[in-house]
Amino acid sequence: MRYLKDVATLELNDALCTGCGRCAEVCPHAVFEIENRKAVITDRDACMECGACASNCEFGALKVGSGVGCASALIGGMIKGGEPVCGCSDGKDSACC
């Protein structure tokens, strides 16, 4: 699954990464792998910006902002003809976060 090319806000701070592997475990799109005891981003364009990686990184090595996931919700809403919902708006039926 690809969203929009070269727009993901995903950032990895190598200096803070301990290589615990939690990001690779929780990422629904397999954006991360552990190589040489550090996380590496293997496919930034596959990131849907759900924030699971950053929320589960207890070392603060990851940052991600909403955007591409919301863009996907907007596109999906147009295709399906319904109200777009990205799931990150605290229970509101809104596509924008």
N, C-alpha and C positions, 0 to 999 in steps of 0.2 A: 504494500500500500504506500503510495506516495501522496504527499499533500502538495505544497508549493515548493519549488526548488529554491534552495539557498535563502530561506527566510526564517528557519527555526532559530529561536533565541537561546537554545541549549548551549551552556558553557560549562567546561570542566576545568577546574584548577588542579593541575597535576601535583602541585606542591602540597595540597591538602588531602589528596587521595591516598588512602592507606591500602587500597586493593582488597577491601573486604568482600566485594562482589555483590553487595546488596542491590546496587543499581541494575546490574545484569539480571538479577533474580526478579525484580519487580517491573521491569520495562516490558510493556505488552507488545512492543514492536522490535525487540531484540536490537536496540540501538547500540548497546554496549557489549564489550568483551573484556576479559581480564587478560592482559599480556604483561609478562615480566613484573608481576605483582602490582600492577596499576590498571585502572580502568581506562579504556580507550573508546572513543566514539567511532563506531564502524560504519554507521549510516545516518548521518545527521538529517538527511531529507526524509527518513522514515519516522522521525520524531513527530508525535501528534501533540506535544506540549501538554501532556496530562499532569505533569509535575510529580509523578510517583517516584521518580529517581531522586529529585531534590528533597522531597518530603521524607524519604527514607535514608538519606545520607546524613548520618550523625556527625560527620566531620566537616560539613559545609563546603564540600568540594564541587557541588553542582548547583547551577542556577538555571532556571527556565521561566519564561513569562508566557502568559496565554497569548494566543494568536493563531497559529496554524490550525490547531484543533477547532477553534471557533470558526475559522474560515471554512473548514471542512463541514461544520454544522450548517453554515449558510448555504453552501453549495448543495448539500444533501437536502435541505429544506426546499430549495428551488427545484431540484429534480423530482422530489416526492410530492411537491405541491403543498406541503404543510409548514407549520411554524418551526423554524430551526431551533434546536436545543443542543447546546454543547455540553451540558452537565456540570459546568463549573460556576454557576451563578447562584450558589447557596439556595437551591430549591425553587428559584424563579424560573419561569418559562421564557428565558431570554437567550439569544445566541451570543450576546456580547458579555464579556466578563470584565 
